[in-house]
Amino acid sequence: MTDSLATFRKVASQESGLCVVTALRGDGTMAASVVNAGVMPHPVTGADVVGFVARGVKKLEHLRADPRTTVVARNGWRWAAVEGTAELFGPDDAHPAIDAERLRLLLREVFTAAGGSHDDWDEYDRVMRDERSAAVIVTPSRTYPTG
């Protein structure tokens, strides 16, 4: 899976981490949205995963109900997809290994892995807290890279 994630990382980085993510709605239809995503170490296991920050209530509701998701990066005609299971780490999605301070830092790590940077990290932290943002960590089960 490492080679495929390397391809995903390369393709995603060429578009500033801009990706499309899918989630299954309760009625069985697919919801798609645009996020900035990147490859990073899992915050608990250290394994390579895809991460993005989500603040949309619906997106998080869909992923809580059914964590299966696909993240697709593209650059021109090159694309790479990661299919897997999402884990949520946020103020409404507690994890025993992630306290409030670790969550604050994790949201920064996900943001930078997705190509983001910020001039005022305190402001970033405040917005993430106020919007009840969550780190979405996708553990790959299948990848579809193109070269």
N, C-alpha and C positions, 0 to 999 in steps of 0.2 A: 504494500500500500504506500510505502514511502516514496517510490518513484512517481506514482500517480499524484500524491499530494505535492510533490515538487513541481509537477506540471501545473496543478491547480494554483499553487503559490505564484508561479511565474506569470500565468495568464491573468490572474486577479490583480497582481501588482502593476500590470501594464495599463489597467483602467482604474487606478487608485482604489482597488479593492471593491469596485462596484460590481455587485452580483445580484442575481434574482434568487429568491428563496421561496419554496413552496411549503404549504401546510394544508392539511386536510381539515375541511370544515365539518361540522357535525352532520350536515346533510349529505356528506359523501363527495361534494365537489371540492375542487382545489382552489386555494387562495394563493396568489403570488404577490410578492412585493419586492422592492429594490432595497438592498442594504449594502453596507460596506463590510466585507468579510475578509478574513485572512487565516493563514495556517499559524498555529501556535501550540505550545505544550498545554495539555489538559491541566487545569489548576490543582487537581488532586493526584492523578496518576502519572502525569508527565508525558503521556503518549501524545503523538501528533494528532491534532484535531483541527477542525475549522470553527472559528468563533466569529460572532457578530453581536452587536448590542441591539436589543429590541426595547422599544418603549410603547409600541402600539398595543393597546389593550386586547384587541381582537387577535392579533398574531400570537400573543402569549397565551390567550385562552385556547386557541387552536392547538398549539404545541403542548399545552398541559393535558388536553384531552387525548391527543394522539401525537407522540413525539417523533413520528417518522417524518423526515423532511429531505429535500434535495436542494443543494446550493449550486448554482451554475455561474461560472465566470466566463466572460468572452472578451476577445480582442480581435476585431475584424472577423475573419472566418475561423479563427482558432477559438476553441472553447474547452472547458473542462468542468465536469460535474462531480459532486460528492453527494452520495446518497447515504443516509444514516439516521441515527437516533439522536434527538436533541435533549440536552440536559439544561435546565434553567437554574441560574444562580442569581438571585435578586432579593429585594426586600420582601417580596411575596412568595419567594421560592427558596426557603431556607435550606441550607446544607450544613451538616454538623462540622465539616472541615473549613467552612467559610464564615468567619464572623464579619461584622460591619466594616472593620478596617480592611480586612482581606478583600471584601467585596469592592470597596472603593478602589483599591489597587487593581483588582481583576478587571474592572470596567475600563480602566486606563490601558491595561495590557491588551485587552481585546481591541480597543480603539486603535492603538498603535500597530498591532499586528495586521489590522485592516488598512494600514497606510495613513492613518490619521495622525495629526499633530495638533497641539493647542498652545496658545500663547498664555493662557491663564487657567492652570489646572484646578485651582480652587473654584473658579466659575464652572468648569466642566463638572467637577464633583457635585456642586450645588444643583446644577441642572439634572444630572443623573439621579440624584436623591429626590428632587422635587417631582420628577417625572416617573419615579419608581421603576427606573430602567433595570433590565436584567441582562446578564451575559448569557448568550445562548451558545452552548458548546455542542458541536455535532461530531459524534464519534463515527467515522466512516465505516460502512459495511460494504460499499461498492463505489468504485470510481469509474468515470468515463472520460479519460483524457484524449485530447488530440495533440499532435506534436506540432 
